[in-house]
Amino acid sequence: MMRVMRSTAARLSLLTAMTAVVCLGQFLPSDAGNYAARVVTLTGQVSVLKDFQPWALSVGDSIQVTQRIQTGADGHAMLQVSDGSTIEVYPNSTFVFRKNPGNWRDLIDVVLGRVRVHIEHLGTAPNPNRVITPVAVISVRGTTFDVTVNDDDDESTTIEVEDGAVEVRHNLLGGNTAVVNAGGVLRVYRNEPIAERMDKGNVARQAIRFAVNVIAIVGRSSGPGKITLPGGGNGGTVGDTGGTPPPPPPPPPPPKLP
C-alpha cells in the first residue's frame, strides 16, 4: 500500500514538474541557447520529452535548457556543453538539463539512474557547477564523478569520485557537508543526516585500521612458534617463561703428574 501511494505521489510530482517546465519555457532568458548541450555519442533508446511525449535523439541534436532526458534499457549517450564539460547518461536513467534557468551553475537534476559528470576547468580558474538529486546537492569545481539515484523508496544517492573532489550536502535535512575526494564513495539517505553517515564511516575505518595493526604484529613472526614483539627483541618460544639458558659449566682440570 505504501509503495502504491509513493508511486502515485511520484506521478503527480512528475506531472507538476512537466507542467512547470512547459510554462517556464515561455520565460527563458534570451541567452538560454548559449547554455544548450549537444549529443556527441548515442546508442540505444535515448529520448527528450517534448509536449509530454518522448522524442528520439540522434548524434548532433541539441538539448535545451529545462529539457528532460531519459534512456531505455539499452540507452547510453554523451552530452557536451559549451565549456567542454560532459554528461554521460547510462541505461534506465532520467535527468533534467539546467532545470533552473538563470542559475547556469545548476547543471542537471538527476531523477533516477546513473550519470557520469566531467567538469572542465576554466583555464586555471575553478568552474563551479552543481548536480542535484532528490536527497543530495553536489558542488564541484573541476572533477569527474558518478551520481546514482537508486530505485528505492527513499531515492538514496551514491556519489563516487574518480578525480578531484566534490562537496555534498543533504538536500532535505541540511546540516553539515561532506567532502568526497578521488577514490571516495558516499551514499546519502533521505532520513539520515550526512554527518551521522560520515561518523559511522569513521568508526568502520578505525576498526579496519586496528585489525590491520594486529595482523601486522602477528605477521612479524621470526619462525615457527616465535613472535617478534613490538619494541624489538624476540619473545622466545611460545610458552617459555624463562630467559636465555645459562652457558654450560667449564671442563674439569687435567690430573697432576707425579
Protein Blocks (a to p, Z undefined) as FASTA:
>chain_A
ZZmmmmmmmmmmmmmmmmmmmmmmmmgcfklmmmcccdfbdehjddddeehiacdddehi
acdehiacdddfkbccddddfkopacdddehiacdehkbghiamlmbdcfbdcddddddd
ehjaccddddddfkbccddfbdcdddddddbfkopacdddfbhcdddddfklgpaddddd
ehiacdddfklcfklmmmmmmmmmmmmmmmmmmmmmmmmcgbehiacdehiajebjehia
bdcdddddddddddddZZ
